[in-house]
Amino acid sequence: MRGLSEKVSRRDFLKLATASVIGLAIGLGGGYAWGRESSTKTATPQTPSKTTTSSTTSTSLAQRKIRALWIYVGPIGDYGWTKAHDDGRKYVQNKFGKWLVTRYLEKVPEDQAYSVIKDQLETTRYDAVFATSWGYMNAVKRLAEEYPQVFFYHCSGPWEYFKDEKNVTTYFAEFYQLYFLNGIAGGAVTETCKVGYVPAFLTPEVIRHINAFAMGSVYGAKLMGKCGNGEKLEIYVTKPLNAWFAPSAARNAAKMLVDNYDVDVIAYTEDSTSILETAESYWDEGKKVYSFSHYSNMYEYFLKKGKKLRSHLTGQVANWGPIYEYLLARLYANDAFKEDIWARLGDFTPIRWKRPISESKAGQPEGAVYLAPLNTKVIPSKAIIKIKELYEDMRELLFEPFTGPIWGYRIDSEGRPQESPKLKVPPGVRLGRNDLWYINWFYEKITSLVK
């Protein structure tokens, strides 16, 4: 994360904040207040009030109120990306209810974000705006220049795009490490030696996740000595859905992979339970098809409905709560500054360093990103042990999926190959943030289904 070399680290700050500045502020009048959630779907106009600018006394902190607005691209009931963000919003609303007021707007199209947010800023005083989609970048950039008194937080966009906007922080909960581990599970259980991926878009975020899943799948097949030690594993990627929330289209893409290509493990980037439900439906027909949780623990969702899944292997889960807690604590303490947060395994955890396999929390909630429960009835014990081992190594950055040699081919925005496979990562070289943030190529073993 950038910007912390001159300042207190985020982990140290949270400890200090809890013990001192924030603890003092929310302690006035009775400690932490689990206040009533303020979360109407449409922000209602309020009379603007003067914001206290000094945090040097308990009186000024006690009077200070922070108003924060979340903008969602999908519905909060998607049980994916948007629900995960809204869970994070609820977390900080409850924790900081003494001084924090939150509102949210759901299903805001990316091309309408500027006018929608501007309308809210013109009618209500907000101290913070959380824009939670890649496509909100242009809107945030324009608004940050027009409203310098508001701090904007953009999720998933590159900090370089906002380098001239002092009041914009970028943040993201990163999944490529988890996708690699999901791939190991998929490669270990496939019986057809064919796995697939359904992408929403082919942004760099999604591309690195696809590649990590594909490389993990080969790793898992090789680990189990199947599919020609991974060499004969086939990996198919469908045409992008060009929508983050598209349950019907996602379902059709998953069915196409199964019916036309005999795929029996499907990963995806789409913010509903549609593909997992589709995989489960094949079991009712006598065909084993597996899939994953995405952003939320979707297995828990089905359990609450009284249904135990046979198709669920594991998955990638984001907990935005600690990130929002950190950012809003900084803002409340008048210590907000421009930074970039890229939370990976081990971040926002009390202990970052690796644990013994027997103590690994792989498959349990931990930090900002973690694995959904592991299906130990289906995933071979050898693969479970390896997943836990690499999970712990990744927490300490002792193992990184994007370590060469890796061959791949450049693609266009729809996934069409633009070249024959070339060496993308030389032997022993480990890709860093900049290379991964702008990645535009597929791993060599991926077959793009774009015509």
Long-range contacts (C-beta under 8 A, 24 or more apart in sequence): 1-339, 1-340, 1-341, 1-342, 2-159, 2-339, 2-340, 3-337, 3-338, 3-339, 3-340, 4-339, 7-337, 10-326, 10-341, 10-348, 11-348, 13-326, 13-329, 13-330, 13-335, 14-322, 14-325, 14-326, 14-329, 17-329, 17-333, 21-55, 21-61, 21-333, 22-96, 22-329, 22-332, 22-333, 24-58, 24-61, 25-58, 25-61, 25-62, 25-64, 25-98, 25-99, 25-332, 25-333, 26-96, 26-98, 26-99, 28-58, 28-61, 28-62, 28-98, 29-62, 29-98, 32-95, 32-98, 33-97, 33-98, 34-94, 34-97, 35-93, 35-94, 35-97, 35-98, 36-97, 37-90, 37-93, 37-94, 37-97, 37-102, 38-93, 38-101, 38-102, 38-103, 39-89, 39-90, 39-93, 39-102, 39-103, 39-104, 40-103, 41-104, 41-105, 41-106, 42-105, 43-69, 43-103, 43-105, 43-120, 43-123, 43-124, 44-124, 45-123, 45-124, 46-124, 46-125, 48-124, 48-125, 49-125, 51-125, 51-127, 53-334, 54-334, 55-332, 55-333, 55-334, 61-99, 61-332, 64-99, 64-332, 65-99, 65-100, 65-101, 66-96, 66-99, 66-100, 66-101, 66-127, 66-128, 66-328, 66-331, 66-332, 67-100, 67-101, 67-102, 67-103, 67-124, 67-125, 67-126, 67-127, 67-128, 68-100, 68-101, 68-102, 68-103, 68-126, 68-127, 68-128, 68-129, 68-130, 68-328, 69-102, 69-103, 69-104, 69-105, 69-117, 69-120, 69-124, 69-126, 69-128, 69-129, 69-130, 70-102, 70-103, 70-104, 70-105, 70-130, 70-132, 71-104, 71-105, 71-108, 71-113, 71-116, 71-117, 71-129, 71-130, 71-131, 71-132, 71-133, 71-136, 72-104, 72-105, 72-106, 72-107, 72-108, 72-132, 72-133, 73-107, 73-108, 73-109, 73-110, 73-132, 73-133, 73-135, 73-136, 73-244, 73-245, 74-106, 74-107, 74-244, 74-245, 74-271, 75-106, 75-107, 75-245, 76-104, 76-106, 78-245, 78-271, 78-272, 79-272, 79-273, 79-296, 79-298, 79-301, 80-245, 80-270, 80-271, 80-272, 80-273, 80-294, 80-295, 80-296, 80-298, 81-132, 81-244, 81-245, 81-271, 81-294, 81-295, 82-106, 82-132, 82-245, 82-271, 83-295, 83-296, 84-295, 84-296, 84-317, 84-318, 84-319, 84-320, 85-130, 85-132, 85-155, 85-320, 87-296, 87-319, 87-320, 87-321, 88-319, 88-320, 88-321, 88-323, 88-324, 89-130, 89-320, 89-324, 91-320, 91-321, 91-324, 91-325, 92-321, 92-324, 92-325, 92-328, 95-325, 96-325, 96-328, 96-329, 96-332, 99-332, 100-328, 100-332, 110-135, 110-136, 110-139, 111-135, 113-139, 113-140, 114-138, 114-139, 114-142, 114-143, 117-143, 118-143, 118-146, 121-147, 121-150, 126-150, 127-151, 127-331, 128-152, 128-153, 128-327, 128-328, 128-331, 129-153, 130-155, 130-324, 131-155, 132-156, 133-244, 134-201, 134-203, 134-205, 137-161, 137-162, 140-168, 141-165, 141-168, 144-168, 151-331, 151-336, 153-327, 156-205, 158-437, 158-438, 159-340, 165-338, 166-338, 167-338, 168-338, 169-327, 169-336, 169-337, 169-338, 169-339, 169-340, 169-341, 170-339, 170-340, 170-341, 171-323, 171-327, 171-340, 171-341, 171-342, 171-343, 172-205, 172-341, 172-342, 172-343, 173-318, 173-319, 173-320, 173-323, 173-343, 173-368, 173-369, 174-342, 174-343, 174-344, 174-369, 175-209, 175-316, 175-318, 175-369, 176-208, 176-209, 176-211, 176-212, 176-401, 176-402, 176-436, 177-212, 177-344, 177-345, 177-369, 177-394, 177-400, 177-401, 178-315, 178-316, 178-345, 178-369, 178-370, 178-371, 179-209, 179-210, 179-212, 179-213, 179-216, 179-267, 179-316, 180-212, 180-213, 180-215, 180-216, 180-219, 180-390, 180-401, 181-216, 181-314, 181-362, 181-371, 181-387, 181-390, 181-391, 182-213, 182-216, 182-267, 182-292, 182-313, 182-314, 182-315, 182-316, 182-371, 183-212, 183-213, 183-214, 183-215, 183-216, 183-217, 183-218, 183-219, 183-220, 183-267, 184-216, 184-217, 184-219, 184-220, 184-223, 184-383, 184-386, 184-387, 184-390, 185-220, 185-313, 185-314, 185-374, 185-375, 185-379, 185-383, 185-387, 186-213, 186-216, 186-217, 186-220, 186-265, 186-267, 186-290, 186-313, 187-216, 187-217, 187-218, 187-219, 187-220, 187-221, 187-222, 187-223, 187-224, 187-226, 187-227, 187-230, 187-233, 187-265, 188-220, 188-221, 188-223, 188-224, 188-379, 188-380, 188-382, 188-383, 189-265, 189-290, 189-313, 189-378, 189-379, 189-380, 189-383, 190-217, 190-221, 190-226, 190-227, 190-233, 190-264, 190-265, 191-264, 191-288, 192-262, 192-263, 192-264, 193-221, 193-226, 193-227, 193-228, 193-232, 193-233, 193-234, 194-233, 194-234, 194-235, 194-236, 194-261, 194-262, 194-263, 194-264, 195-233, 195-234, 195-235, 195-236, 195-263, 195-264, 195-265, 195-266, 195-267, 196-235, 196-236, 196-237, 196-238, 196-254, 196-257, 196-261, 196-263, 196-265, 196-266, 196-267, 197-235, 197-236, 197-237, 197-238, 197-266, 197-267, 197-268, 198-238, 198-241, 198-250, 198-253, 198-254, 198-257, 198-266, 198-267, 198-268, 198-269, 198-270, 198-275, 199-237, 199-238, 199-240, 199-241, 199-268, 199-269, 199-415, 200-240, 200-241, 200-242, 200-243, 200-244, 200-246, 200-268, 200-269, 200-270, 200-271, 201-240, 201-241, 201-242, 201-244, 201-269, 202-240, 202-411, 202-413, 202-414, 202-415, 204-436, 204-437, 204-438, 204-439, 204-440, 206-240, 206-269, 207-411, 207-439, 207-440, 207-441, 207-442, 208-402, 208-436, 208-439, 209-267, 209-269, 210-237, 210-267, 210-442, 210-443, 210-446, 211-402, 211-408, 211-439, 211-441, 211-442, 211-443, 211-446, 212-401, 212-402, 213-267, 214-442, 214-443, 214-445, 214-446, 215-401, 215-406, 215-443, 216-401, 217-265, 218-445, 220-383, 223-382, 223-383, 223-386, 224-380, 224-382, 224-383, 233-445, 234-261, 234-445, 234-447, 235-443, 235-445, 235-446, 235-447, 236-261, 236-263, 236-446, 236-447, 236-449, 237-415, 237-442, 237-446, 237-447, 237-448, 237-449, 238-449, 239-414, 239-415, 239-449, 239-450, 240-413, 240-414, 240-415, 241-270, 243-270, 244-269, 244-270, 244-271, 245-270, 245-271, 245-272, 246-270, 246-272, 247-272, 247-274, 248-274, 250-274, 250-275, 250-278, 251-275, 251-277, 251-278, 254-278, 254-279, 254-291, 258-282, 258-287, 258-289, 263-289, 264-288, 264-289, 264-290, 265-289, 265-290, 265-291, 265-313, 266-290, 266-291, 267-291, 267-292, 268-292, 268-294, 269-294, 270-294, 271-295, 273-298, 273-301, 273-302, 276-309, 276-311, 276-312, 279-311, 280-309, 280-310, 280-311, 280-312, 282-311, 283-310, 283-311, 290-378, 292-316, 292-372, 293-317, 293-372, 297-372, 297-373, 298-372, 299-372, 299-373, 312-372, 312-373, 312-375, 313-374, 313-375, 313-378, 313-379, 314-363, 314-371, 314-372, 314-373, 314-374, 314-375, 314-379, 314-387, 315-371, 315-372, 316-369, 316-371, 316-372, 317-365, 317-369, 317-370, 317-371, 317-372, 318-368, 318-369, 319-348, 319-365, 319-367, 319-368, 319-369, 319-370, 320-368, 322-348, 322-367, 322-368, 323-348, 323-368, 342-433, 343-367, 343-368, 343-369, 344-369, 344-394, 345-369, 345-370, 345-391, 345-394, 345-395, 346-394, 346-395, 346-396, 346-397, 349-395, 352-395, 352-396, 353-395, 353-396, 354-392, 354-393, 354-395, 354-396, 354-398, 355-392, 356-392, 357-385, 357-388, 357-389, 357-392, 360-388, 360-389, 360-391, 360-392, 362-387, 362-388, 362-391, 362-392, 400-430, 400-431, 402-430, 402-431, 402-435, 402-436, 403-428, 403-429, 403-430, 403-431, 404-428, 404-429, 404-430, 406-443, 406-444, 407-443, 407-444, 408-441, 408-442, 408-443, 408-444, 409-441, 409-442, 409-444, 410-440, 410-441, 411-440, 411-441, 411-442, 411-448, 414-450, 415-442, 415-448, 415-449, 415-450, 416-448, 416-450, 417-442, 417-448
